[in-house]
């Protein structure tokens, strides 16, 4: 019986040792897996404000008007002209136009005058298109004159919206932009929205 007791004690000791070793290895593995939490670095994303489009101005009604020659040409040829209007005199060619992010006060346009100059393109009207948007890049000099106009995007394309927007801003006088209280020449993005009513 003593031999039986010794063999049971020996088996018990071996099993207990295996359990202790198993618990030790499990605890060690969990500690290694958990360990100290890794240091987290704060990430700051820097965005160029010049690239973000400005918020759209409040919706303003655009009156319906007569057909225009550019729309007629577009219907006949179905080609989209390259749209860039310039009216800059040679004396102002060297003027530095600050980006929209670098000015503190935007140029202000007379909204009533712009609405009176803005006409809904007849090609879009005949095509059944009830709304359109044009994003312009306007170069406004220190005297408040729009000296150059670039079309950044037109939606839908080729339906006369860009041409109508350029005509509306050509020769328009604005209150000039300011940067830190000084009048400056500025390059701004300006959305023009068309809506049939």
SULHU-V979933 format. One record per residue. N is the residue number from 1. RES is the residue in one small letter. PHI is phi in degrees with one decimal (999 if undefined). Layout:
{{N;RES;PHI} {N;RES;PHI}}
//
This chain:
{{1;x;999} {2;x;-63.1} {3;x;-64.7} {4;x;-65.7} {5;x;-64.3} {6;x;-65.2} {7;x;-65.8} {8;x;-68.0} {9;x;-65.0} {10;x;-64.5} {11;x;-61.4} {12;x;-61.1} {13;x;-64.7} {14;x;-66.3} {15;x;-63.4} {16;x;-63.4} {17;x;-63.3} {18;x;-63.0} {19;x;-63.9} {20;x;-64.2} {21;x;-62.3} {22;x;-62.0} {23;x;-63.6} {24;x;-61.8} {25;x;-67.2} {26;x;-64.2} {27;x;-62.7} {28;x;-65.2} {29;x;-64.8} {30;x;-64.0} {31;x;-63.7} {32;x;-68.0} {33;x;-67.1} {34;x;-73.5} {35;x;47.3} {36;x;-81.7} {37;x;-63.1} {38;x;-65.5} {39;x;-70.0} {40;x;-101.2} {41;x;-102.6} {42;x;-76.2} {43;x;-110.6} {44;x;-116.4} {45;x;-96.3} {46;x;-99.4} {47;x;-116.3} {48;x;-78.4} {49;x;-65.6} {50;x;-66.8} {51;x;-85.8} {52;x;-79.3} {53;x;-70.4} {54;x;-70.1} {55;x;-65.5} {56;x;-68.7} {57;x;-71.2} {58;x;-59.4} {59;x;-60.6} {60;x;-127.5} {61;x;-67.9} {62;x;-110.3} {63;x;-70.2} {64;x;-79.2} {65;x;-138.3} {66;x;-72.4} {67;x;-66.8} {68;x;-120.4} {69;x;-66.2} {70;x;-66.2} {71;x;-63.2} {72;x;-61.5} {73;x;-63.2} {74;x;-62.9} {75;x;-66.2} {76;x;-70.5} {77;x;-100.6} {78;x;56.9} {79;x;-115.0} {80;x;-101.8} {81;x;-71.3} {82;x;-75.7} {83;x;-105.4} {84;x;-149.8} {85;x;-107.4} {86;x;-131.0} {87;x;-141.2} {88;x;-82.5} {89;x;-69.6} {90;x;-61.2} {91;x;-66.8} {92;x;-100.6} {93;x;-64.5} {94;x;-91.7} {95;x;-68.4} {96;x;-91.4} {97;x;-100.0} {98;x;-74.1} {99;x;-73.1} {100;x;-60.3} {101;x;-72.6} {102;x;-99.2} {103;x;-106.0} {104;x;-98.4} {105;x;-136.2} {106;x;-70.2} {107;x;-63.1} {108;x;-114.0} {109;x;-105.5} {110;x;-77.0} {111;x;-61.3} {112;x;-64.3} {113;x;-64.9} {114;x;-61.6} {115;x;-62.8} {116;x;-69.8} {117;x;-88.8} {118;x;-87.0} {119;x;-122.6} {120;x;-72.1} {121;x;-63.0} {122;x;-67.2} {123;x;-63.4} {124;x;-68.4} {125;x;-66.0} {126;x;-68.3} {127;x;-81.9} {128;x;81.8} {129;x;-86.8} {130;x;-98.0} {131;x;-155.2} {132;x;-157.0} {133;x;-136.9} {134;x;-129.0} {135;x;-104.8} {136;x;-106.3} {137;x;-110.5} {138;x;-105.1} {139;x;-104.1} {140;x;-110.5} {141;x;-78.2} {142;x;-66.9} {143;x;-94.0} {144;x;86.5} {145;x;-91.6} {146;x;-79.8} {147;x;-97.4} {148;x;-153.0} {149;x;-134.0} {150;x;-116.1} {151;x;-91.0} {152;x;-85.9} {153;x;-158.2} {154;x;-133.4} {155;x;-139.3} {156;x;-77.2} {157;x;-77.3} {158;x;69.8} {159;x;-118.1} {160;x;89.7} {161;x;-66.3} {162;x;-63.0} {163;x;-62.4} {164;x;-65.5} {165;x;-67.5} {166;x;-64.0} {167;x;-60.3} {168;x;-66.4} {169;x;-94.3} {170;x;-69.8} {171;x;79.1} {172;x;-81.3} {173;x;-100.4} {174;x;-128.1} {175;x;-77.8} {176;x;-64.3} {177;x;-75.6} {178;x;-132.3} {179;x;-132.1} {180;x;55.4} {181;x;82.3} {182;x;-106.0} {183;x;-73.4} {184;x;-136.8} {185;x;-83.4} {186;x;-135.2} {187;x;-117.6} {188;x;-125.6} {189;x;-99.5} {190;x;-138.5} {191;x;-84.5} {192;x;-120.5} {193;x;-110.0} {194;x;-110.6} {195;x;-147.0} {196;x;-81.3} {197;x;-118.1}}
//
